[in-house]
Amino acid sequence: MKKEILTYLDSLPENTKSLDISHTNLTSEDLEAVIAYVIEKDWPLRFFCFSDNLVTEIPASLGKLSKLQYLYFYNNQVTELPDSLGQLSNLQKLNFSYNQVSAIPESVNKMSNLRRLEFYNNQVTELPDALSNQIRQLPNSLQNLRNLRIQPFSECSLIGKETGI
């Protein structure tokens, strides 16, 4: 991890609930080190923003940040999301806009508090089964997502799908 980021993290209080490390040209390795640091310090992190960086991969360890409510990774170079995202059951907002994500993992169905899911300007070509039935009615697998608000996928390239979203 870059020394400046470690110095910054060391300067934060022990009970840090909000962490914004944007516009710093950090890589996937740096992200993994930040997550490991947060886990080691047992911070009750609720808000995590790692946007406008050089991240290409999201580590599975992200799923261990179980208290997260807001997660922002927009404007990176992420191509794939880990299934461990489904472990973030307290998550209310997830933003992976302006990346190169090609699929939304089925594990989003486990995010029972999710209210907003943003994937604008990605390479998504199909939706998980739970999201792809034209959203006229929530499928049984999504009925526990009582707070979810469906956003249009109009800026995703849903090739060959009539989504009606």
C-alpha positions as CSV (number, residue, x, y, z in Angstrom):
1,M,0.0,0.0,0.0
2,K,1.2,3.5,-0.7
3,K,2.8,5.1,2.3
4,E,0.5,8.2,2.1
5,I,-2.6,6.1,2.3
6,L,-1.2,4.1,5.3
7,T,-0.4,7.4,7.0
8,Y,-3.9,8.7,6.2
9,L,-5.5,5.6,7.6
10,D,-3.4,5.7,10.8
11,S,-4.6,9.2,11.4
12,L,-8.2,8.3,11.5
13,P,-10.1,7.5,14.7
14,E,-10.6,3.9,15.9
15,N,-14.3,4.0,15.3
16,T,-14.2,5.3,11.8
17,K,-17.6,4.9,10.0
18,S,-16.9,6.7,6.8
19,L,-14.0,6.3,4.4
20,D,-13.6,8.2,1.1
21,I,-10.4,7.4,-0.8
22,S,-11.2,8.8,-4.2
23,H,-9.1,10.4,-6.9
24,T,-5.9,8.9,-5.6
25,N,-4.8,6.6,-8.5
26,L,-4.9,3.6,-6.2
27,T,-4.8,0.1,-7.7
28,S,-6.6,-3.2,-6.9
29,E,-3.6,-4.2,-4.6
30,D,-4.0,-0.9,-2.7
31,L,-7.8,-1.6,-2.3
32,E,-7.1,-5.0,-1.0
33,A,-4.6,-3.6,1.6
34,V,-7.1,-0.9,2.6
35,I,-9.8,-3.5,3.2
36,A,-7.4,-5.7,5.2
37,Y,-6.5,-2.6,7.3
38,V,-10.2,-1.8,8.0
39,I,-10.9,-5.5,8.9
40,E,-7.8,-5.7,11.2
41,K,-8.8,-2.4,13.0
42,D,-12.4,-3.7,13.2
43,W,-13.8,-0.3,12.1
44,P,-17.6,-0.2,12.0
45,L,-17.4,1.2,8.5
46,R,-20.8,2.3,7.1
47,F,-19.7,4.3,4.0
48,F,-16.9,3.4,1.7
49,C,-16.0,5.3,-1.5
50,F,-13.1,4.1,-3.6
51,S,-14.1,5.9,-6.8
52,D,-12.0,7.5,-9.5
53,N,-9.1,5.2,-9.0
54,L,-7.3,2.5,-11.1
55,V,-9.1,-0.6,-9.6
56,T,-9.6,-3.5,-12.0
57,E,-10.5,-6.2,-9.4
58,I,-12.6,-6.2,-6.3
59,P,-11.2,-8.6,-3.6
60,A,-13.6,-11.2,-2.1
61,S,-12.6,-9.8,1.3
62,L,-14.9,-6.8,0.6
63,G,-17.7,-9.1,1.7
64,K,-16.3,-9.0,5.3
65,L,-17.2,-5.3,5.7
66,S,-20.6,-6.5,7.0
67,K,-21.7,-3.1,8.4
68,L,-21.4,-1.2,5.1
69,Q,-24.5,0.6,4.0
70,Y,-23.2,2.7,1.1
71,L,-20.6,1.4,-1.3
72,Y,-19.2,3.5,-4.2
73,F,-16.8,2.2,-6.8
74,Y,-17.7,4.4,-9.8
75,N,-15.2,5.4,-12.5
76,N,-12.7,2.6,-12.1
77,Q,-11.8,-0.2,-14.5
78,V,-13.6,-3.1,-12.7
79,T,-14.7,-5.9,-15.0
80,E,-16.0,-8.5,-12.6
81,L,-17.7,-8.4,-9.2
82,P,-17.2,-11.0,-6.5
83,D,-20.0,-13.2,-5.2
84,S,-19.0,-12.0,-1.7
85,L,-20.9,-8.8,-2.4
86,G,-24.0,-10.8,-1.3
87,Q,-22.6,-10.9,2.2
88,L,-23.2,-7.2,2.5
89,S,-26.7,-7.6,3.9
90,N,-26.8,-4.1,5.4
91,L,-26.0,-2.4,2.1
92,Q,-28.5,0.2,1.0
93,K,-26.8,1.7,-2.0
94,L,-24.3,0.1,-4.4
95,N,-22.7,2.2,-7.2
96,F,-20.4,0.6,-9.8
97,S,-21.2,3.0,-12.6
98,Y,-18.6,3.9,-15.2
99,N,-16.6,0.6,-15.0
100,Q,-16.4,-2.3,-17.4
101,V,-18.6,-4.8,-15.4
102,S,-20.2,-7.4,-17.7
103,A,-22.4,-9.2,-15.2
104,I,-24.2,-8.4,-11.9
105,P,-23.7,-11.4,-9.6
106,E,-26.7,-13.4,-8.5
107,S,-25.6,-12.8,-4.9
108,V,-27.2,-9.3,-5.0
109,N,-30.4,-11.2,-4.1
110,K,-29.0,-11.6,-0.6
111,M,-28.8,-7.9,0.0
112,S,-32.0,-7.6,1.9
113,N,-31.6,-3.8,2.6
114,L,-30.6,-2.7,-0.9
115,R,-32.5,0.3,-2.0
116,R,-30.4,1.6,-5.0
117,L,-28.3,-0.3,-7.5
118,E,-26.4,1.8,-10.0
119,F,-24.5,0.3,-12.9
120,Y,-24.6,3.1,-15.5
121,N,-22.1,2.9,-18.4
122,N,-20.9,-0.7,-18.0
123,Q,-20.8,-3.7,-20.3
124,V,-23.7,-5.5,-18.7
125,T,-25.2,-7.8,-21.3
126,E,-27.7,-9.7,-19.1
127,L,-29.3,-9.3,-15.7
128,P,-29.4,-11.9,-13.0
129,D,-32.5,-14.1,-13.2
130,A,-34.0,-12.2,-10.3
131,L,-33.7,-8.9,-12.1
132,S,-34.4,-9.9,-15.7
133,N,-38.2,-10.6,-15.8
134,Q,-39.1,-7.1,-16.9
135,I,-39.6,-6.0,-13.3
136,R,-43.4,-5.9,-13.6
137,Q,-43.5,-7.8,-10.4
138,L,-40.7,-8.8,-8.0
139,P,-39.8,-12.5,-8.4
140,N,-40.0,-14.7,-5.3
141,S,-36.2,-14.6,-4.9
142,L,-36.3,-10.8,-4.5
143,Q,-39.3,-10.5,-2.1
144,N,-37.0,-10.0,0.9
145,L,-35.6,-6.9,-0.7
146,R,-38.4,-4.7,0.6
147,N,-36.5,-1.4,0.3
148,L,-35.1,-1.9,-3.2
149,R,-35.8,0.8,-5.8
150,I,-35.2,-0.3,-9.3
151,Q,-33.2,2.2,-11.4
152,P,-33.2,2.2,-15.2
153,F,-30.5,0.2,-16.9
154,S,-30.9,2.4,-19.9
155,E,-27.2,3.2,-20.2
156,C,-26.1,-0.4,-20.0
157,S,-25.7,-2.4,-23.2
158,L,-28.4,-5.1,-22.6
159,I,-27.9,-6.8,-26.0
160,G,-30.8,-8.8,-27.2
161,K,-33.0,-8.3,-24.1
162,E,-36.4,-6.7,-23.9
163,T,-36.2,-5.5,-20.3
164,G,-38.8,-2.9,-20.2
165,I,-36.9,-1.3,-17.4
